Amino acid sequence: MQRRTSADHMFEQLHQLYMPRLYHTAIYLLGNRAEAEDAAGRAFTAAFLELHVADERVFRLKAARQLFALCLRHAQQPYGSDEIVPLQSARAMELLQNLSELDFQERAAVVFTCVYGCSMRELAHIQRVPEWAVAARLEGSFGKLCGMRTYAVVSG
């Protein structure tokens, strides 16, 4: 009975720590609340079931890898940034709208870095690509976002 309680406690701790972050990452990746809830819940559950050691860092990357794989399945669907809860700053909302102009891989690089808090090494592990590919994708993605920002300022 004590072992069950320990697992329940670990589940609750990890859920409180990571479920909000998984959900926010998924919603910025997918732009759809229902799909984001489903993907975050599935990623959390799969990572928890794979967890053999109560190591928060291992769980964090397993959950992120699961989430990326689940969201990748929805990559061809239209991105609905209007479904995301409005942010408090106009600049954040503008950035969010600009995310819809990126393809899924570019958006994933930005979102996993900025929302989930991944390093380039972690992102390379999650996406199963070399670090140089992640660096190039991030540079290109941020370049596009900065270009959109410059265009908005010049045309507005």
LINFENVEN-V398060 format. One line per field, one symbol per residue. burial: b if it has 9 or more other C-alpha atoms within 8 Angstrom, else e. A space follows every 50 residues. Layout:
burial = ???
This chain:
burial = eeeeeeeeebbeebbeebbebbbbbbbbbbbbbebbbebbbbbbebbbee beeeeeeebbbbbbbbbbebbeeebeeeebbeebeeeeeeebbebbbbbb ebebebbbbbbbbebbebebebbbbbeeeebebbbebbebbbebbeebee eeeeee
